[in-house]
Amino acid sequence: VARRLSLRKHPECHSMAGGQAIEHLAQTGNQERLTFRLPMRQYRNCDFSFSGLQNIVNNAIVQKEKEEGIQEGEILSCVKDVAAAVQHAVAVHIIQRTYRAMLFCIKNSILPSKNATLV
């Protein structure tokens, strides 16, 4: 996502790694301006996948570029909001899948039913 947003060209992020740049911009972005559908919602298992989210985000970026009349590689005016929405979607996906894994472990007596924790 950082590469697709051309964050190396962003004045605040030119020397940062992609994930660090997303996190930095997300801090001042508004995650509610864009909503990305969570990946693998139809699967009730503990698997993780981010390829579907990457597709959704890429399509949203293309749409925003068209709306703003800019070419791929230029910085979107809403780049901070995109970063915040992406970071939020990734975090929620990880939380949901990890919670399911913990429930699975409790159900199968892998973790104690009381005070099950993740460290």
SULGI-V325887 format. One record per residue. N is the residue number from 0. PSI is psi in degrees with one decimal (none if undefined). Layout:
BEGIN
N;PSI / N;PSI
END
This chain:
BEGIN
0;-41.9 / 1;-40.5 / 2;-44.6 / 3;-31.8 / 4;-2.6 / 5;45.1 / 6;-16.7 / 7;-23.5 / 8;-12.7 / 9;132.2 / 10;-28.0 / 11;-13.8 / 12;6.1 / 13;-26.4 / 14;8.0 / 15;154.0 / 16;161.7 / 17;-50.4 / 18;-39.1 / 19;-39.9 / 20;-42.2 / 21;-47.6 / 22;-42.8 / 23;-48.5 / 24;-33.7 / 25;-27.9 / 26;-30.3 / 27;7.9 / 28;166.7 / 29;105.0 / 30;-16.8 / 31;-10.8 / 32;-23.7 / 33;141.4 / 34;124.7 / 35;129.8 / 36;135.7 / 37;142.6 / 38;150.1 / 39;29.8 / 40;-28.9 / 41;-12.2 / 42;123.5 / 43;60.2 / 44;-167.1 / 45;7.8 / 46;150.8 / 47;145.6 / 48;136.8 / 49;0.5 / 50;-38.7 / 51;-40.8 / 52;-40.5 / 53;-41.8 / 54;-47.0 / 55;-44.2 / 56;-43.6 / 57;-44.1 / 58;-39.1 / 59;-39.2 / 60;-43.7 / 61;-44.9 / 62;-44.6 / 63;-38.2 / 64;-41.7 / 65;-45.4 / 66;-39.6 / 67;-6.8 / 68;38.1 / 69;161.2 / 70;157.9 / 71;135.3 / 72;-16.2 / 73;157.6 / 74;127.0 / 75;147.6 / 76;-24.5 / 77;23.0 / 78;-35.4 / 79;-36.8 / 80;-39.3 / 81;-46.2 / 82;-43.7 / 83;-42.3 / 84;-39.1 / 85;-48.6 / 86;-41.0 / 87;-46.2 / 88;-42.6 / 89;-45.5 / 90;-44.5 / 91;-40.7 / 92;-46.6 / 93;-43.2 / 94;-48.4 / 95;-44.9 / 96;-37.3 / 97;-40.9 / 98;-44.0 / 99;-41.0 / 100;-40.5 / 101;-42.4 / 102;-41.3 / 103;-44.9 / 104;-39.0 / 105;-46.7 / 106;-34.1 / 107;17.7 / 108;30.8 / 109;-31.7 / 110;151.1 / 111;145.6 / 112;-24.3 / 113;137.4 / 114;35.1 / 115;127.6 / 116;159.5 / 117;129.8 / 118;none
END
